[in-house]
Amino acid sequence: MKRINHHVASGQQAFSWDGSTDAGGRAAPGRYKLEATANVGGANTALPIAVAARVGSVSIDPAGATLTLNTAELGAVALGDVQQII
């Protein structure tokens, strides 16, 4: 799809994608997988990632044990999977 190289300091980094492919065209609409790797000590290492999305509604299961955040961008997200609320 598209590989983007960033040379940044350690720590949290902001990132955005313009929707283009490596060939320069527009990527087809749909869901995409995001992966981040870093060269750590000469080896490629997978990094944890986080994405932001606006919550449109909240669903409560009938037993009241779990909450689900409903987003247009990511679909349904369990509250337990949320790292930060802004």
Secondary structure by P-SEA (a helix, b strand, c coil): cbbbbbbccccbbbbbbcccccccccccbbbbbbbbbbbcccbbbbbbbbbbbbbccccccccccbbbbbbccccccccccccccc
